[in-house]
Structures are given as structure tokens and as C-alpha cells.
Amino acid sequence: MNRLPLVLWLLIATLFVGTTGSDVFAQSGRVSGIVVDENGNPIAGAEVVAEADTGTGNQSFEATSSEQGRFVLLGFSSGVWSFSGSLDGYVPGNVVSRVSQGSNADIELILTKIPHRLVTALGEEVMAGLDPDVIEAELENAENAFNSEDWDTAITLYHSLLEKIPQMTNLLLIIGNSHRAKGENTAALDTYDRLLASDPDNEDAKAEIARTKLIMGDFEAGSSGLAAAASGLDANREDLYNMGEVEFAQGNIDGAEEWYQKASTTDPNWAKPFFKLALVALNRGEIETAKQFFEKVVALEPDSEEGTQAKATLDALQ
């Protein structure tokens, strides 16, 4: 067997150490650190990323902070590295540090908790001592009760929220609407007045007062207050329709027609204003126009009260 001379073996060994060994030691930088919140409390589960441009392409290392907020990264080359920490619900933290071989000073990544949307909306002072997640859940429960037409539960839950956060005065608008839906019109008016006492320029409260007075039969007070809301950009279909009702009851057919037309334009799939437009046409003796509106009502809502009356009237007009 041929053997390499001892001198050649030594040369190969030297080359091996000179290349492989130097590369290993060149990548032996170690960095440890901690991820904390703005109050210095450790944060577990944060993603830590270290990035640097070595000149031969971007290098990066990743780790996840422990229960104590700690992390360790190995294999750095010497140079300037950027460290970032991130976790859902927090503003990411970043630190730039020079890394050398061996151990390096600890990196501290500070993540700032993103404020809850209620804290952002109402302010830290208003929400002091309150759990925003609990308040949000209570708001959702109250809204669900209102949407389910469980008026008593909605009123109770919204009052409970008002006791905790008196600044949320617009909840009075929903409480008033709940009372009105129960037929408690006087209680509704009292609630809207409470809102106006704290916010005299609240146009929503003024409009709800007008709607309530119309329901109570006070056409003069109701129509004067509702006209402004119905003429505005935020008018809903009921506002427009109710103004038509006021004008129709007072014998102002032209005025009623204008409001009914606006209501039908706001919601072309709502039969009630078309039914009233048919009555306006009948009042003027415009039979063919009336038939067209009645047919529209039957097509939209055949089983409704208006649909039934429209069918009967069409039969009578044949």
C-alpha cells in the first residue's frame, strides 16, 4: 500500500484547519435577549428575527421567546444586525446592534401593547379600572338583545353599561328606541330628553322625538321636527314615508306625493309608499296610474296588508 509522505499529510491537515476551521469560528457569534412589554413584563411566544446583509446575500435567524420572554440565537457572523420582535396585539419592537464572535450583550426588545379599540375611542381615563374586553362583550350582548327585539333585556343591559361609562350618552338613543318599540312612548321621550340635556345639538335625538310624537298623534309637533330630518341626507325611508302621511292627513295631496316618491326611491322594494301613491292617483281620478301602482304593490308584497288591499282594489277597478 502506498502511503503519503508525512509532510504531505501535515500540509493537507493545515489546509483543512485553515479553511474549515476558520469558517466555523467565523460563524460562532451568540446573542441572547429578552422580549418585554412597555412595563417591563416578559412576553412569551413572540417571534424574534435577526437580519443582516453580509455582502453575499441576506442572512437571518429566528427564535420564539420562552415563558420568561427569553431567546437565544447562534451562528452570527461579525457585523451589524437588526433584531425585531413581534406578536399579535403589540406594536413590533426593533433594535440594531453590532455582533462580535463569542457572547454579546443581551438584546432587549420592547413591544408596546396596541390599545383596545374602546380605549382608543373613549380614552384611557374613561376606561380606567374597566376591562375593555368585558365591556365589549356586554355591548355585544345588549346589541343582540336589541336586534332580537328583546326590549326589556336591551334596556337593562344598556342602562348597566351607562352606569359604568356615563360618557356613552348615545346609548340613551337606543334605550329610547327600545321603550318606543314597547309602546312606552312617554319613557322614550324622557330618555331622548336626557340625551339632549347632555348634548343639546344631537340631531338624532331631535328626530327620534319627532317620530315619537307622530306616533302619539301630535302631528303638528312631530311633523315640524321630522321635516328637517326627512329633508336631510341621512333621512331613512320611514322618515320620508311619515312626512307623506302627515301631508296626506292634512289634505295636502301634492306634498304627500312628493314624500311618498322620495320614500319609494330610497327603497324601491318597499310596497307601502307605492300603495299610498296609488291612493294619491285615485284621489285625483287617475285610474290607470293607480292601477300601475297597485300592481307594483302586489308584485312586491302580495301577502302584506297593502298587497291584499291592492288586489281587492284592482278587482274592483276592472
Buried (B, 14 or more C-beta within 10 A) or exposed (E): EEEEEEEEEEEEEEEEEEEEEEEEEEBBBBBBBBBBBEEEEBBEEBBBBBEBEEEEEEBEBEBEBBEEBBBEBEEBBBBEBBBBBBBEEBEBBEBEBEBEBEEBEEBBBBBEBEBBEBBEEBEEEBBEEBEBEEBEEBBEBBBEBBEEEBBEBBBBBBBEBBEBBEEBBBBBBBBBBBBBBBEBBEBBBEBBEBBBEEBEEBEBBBBBBBBBBBBBEBBEBBBEBBBBBBEEEEBBBBBBBBBBBBBBEEEBBEBBBBBBBBBBEBBEEBBBBBBBBBBBBBBEEBEEBBBBBBBBBBEBBEEBEBBBBBBEBBEEEE
